[in-house]
């Protein structure tokens, strides 16, 4: 009896895992977008801009690592496309840090599209 109940509970957790993972990813993108919008304001401090950049870099670094894992269940072409988007994000944030770019508008747009695609 105990073994069957445990197995059923474990199966339910496994079934929920993709949904929970997507919810966590959406929440991470929500946070990144909110930080970038705050950092985009003319009155934003250098610390806030740095926090937005750092958060976005950490987020995309983790996503790229996951997407590059051969055990990732997404189709290979989708993984490659998302890795390219991630590398673009990292490049854009580096440009902001160097002073070669000042705004977050393109980053906000692209990351909003990605977030909205997570379902």
Beta strands, then each sheet from edge to edge (+ up, - down):
end
